């Protein structure tokens, strides 16, 4: 009631008019819009208009309506009589059941409503199997649990590998193998979770912000396991970054609920363009974390282990280059496929939309990173790994920044607009410090190896 004045006028009106007239409202104005949406939902709930339980008989659009909307639609004969009386009868039976604790009559009315829905709305009514599957999916909460196990096995595996570098023995080899098998099992569970979500929603599970983060996590894990078949460090680093991505997916500003597909995304291009371009973020993410691992190994180098460390750093650097190359190819192909979809949807191939522009910037950034190794003055492993880390900022801007902070035709996954989390600044500071400290270690040990 505080949102309305004594005349019944909405106090948010002037602020909403200002906020909705802007293409990029500030956070204060976005909060007004969100408050209005919540109050509108509350109003619909109190009036009963949000409870759309009655399918309109013989409606070509398979429309469902609530009890207050019955007069506006074509309910005739017994259907009209039934729809106008069944809900009051059901609510009355519930009130009586609260006193008698006998819900037999209420359950009969509820079963009757279900039969009415099946009779006139079977075309869009979910099957009992799909409903039970979704309930089980929500109870298991697989992706929210997986990141705990990925971080656990990834951290243990990384620690065991570091010990192995200094002192290789059979127990350590067995422990690393157990961690590797566990990470493979977690990947298979993640794959199964995506398949189940696809089955429940009826569309590819990369159509909103939450699903796209989950899909990038899966792609990162897939490429990490593929490239790391003979590199235990790669698999350990992959598990760590997958856990971070899954953790981000379950932060409060991402909605994990399974929703209907937005009309503009209801296209076969969702399977082609989005699958390719979002999957390209996986190799880039892998390259970023492997670059960090390489710098950490440089930092841990001393005169006794520098030969073995150098071998591991070379191995990781080669895998990083492979990952970035695959990611660049996929991003470029995905960008061209996006042009085809744009032509079908909007009648033009390219329009300098923020998403298109930043995808192009990312392509140019990673093309420079990969080709920098061909320039004599930029061939060092330290510089390549540093570039692999900081180039990832362009992907973050393309992926998150455009969706959440800019306004354009591609802002399908915006949802709630978050303030940049503090941990982003901590991570950036960590990478700057790591890059600086590892530079001196690299110059001290590996430049001398090269000269030797």
Buried (B, 14 or more C-beta within 10 A) or exposed (E): EEBEEEEEEBEBEEBBEEBEEEEEBEEEBBBBBEBBEEBEEEEBEEEBBEBEBBBBBEBEEEBBBBBEBBEEBEBEEEBBEBBBEBBEBBEEBBEEBEEEEEBEBBEEBBEBBEEBBEEBBEEEBEEEEBEEBBEEBEEEEBBEBBBEBBBBBBBBBBBBBBBBBEEEEEEBEEBBEBBBEBBEEBBEBBEEBBEBBBBBBEBBBBBBBBBBBBBBBBBBBBBBBBBBEEBBBBBBBBBBBBBBBBBBBBEEBBBBEBEEBEEEBEBEBBEBBBBBBBBBBBBBBBBBBBBBBBBBBBBBBEEEBBEBBBEBBEBBBBBBBBBBBBBBEBBBBBBEBBBEBBEEEEEEBEEEBBBBBBBBBBBEBBBEBBEBBEEEEBEBBBBBBBBBBBBBBBBBBBBBBBBBBBBBBBBBBBBEBBEEEEEEEEEEEEBEEBBEBBBEBBEBBBEEEEEE
